[in-house]
Amino acid sequence: MVYEKRGDLDSAHKYYISAIDIDFNNVDAHFNLAVLFWQQGRWAEVVKEFEIVESLSPGYRDAPRFLAAARQELYKKQPGK
């Protein structure tokens, strides 16, 4: 996305949220939002968005692989891990 390439992550976030508000089933917007959260290390949000991607379009753009990796990162962040 253009905003991300310019480093404007706030605008990218707003854009994806707006797209999802218009059409919750917009799998591209959920996927891109997950990638944006990934860049920020926001693992719970990454997992949530990739789970939505998987529910809307199973196997979409390697989402299962990314989801598994994000779950591992989230697990590592738990206290005592």
Secondary structure, 3 states (H helix, E strand, C coil): CHHHHCCCHHHHHHHHHHHHHHCCCCHHHHHHHHHHHHHHCCHHHHHHHHHHHHHHCCCHHHHHHHHHHHHHHHHHCCCCC
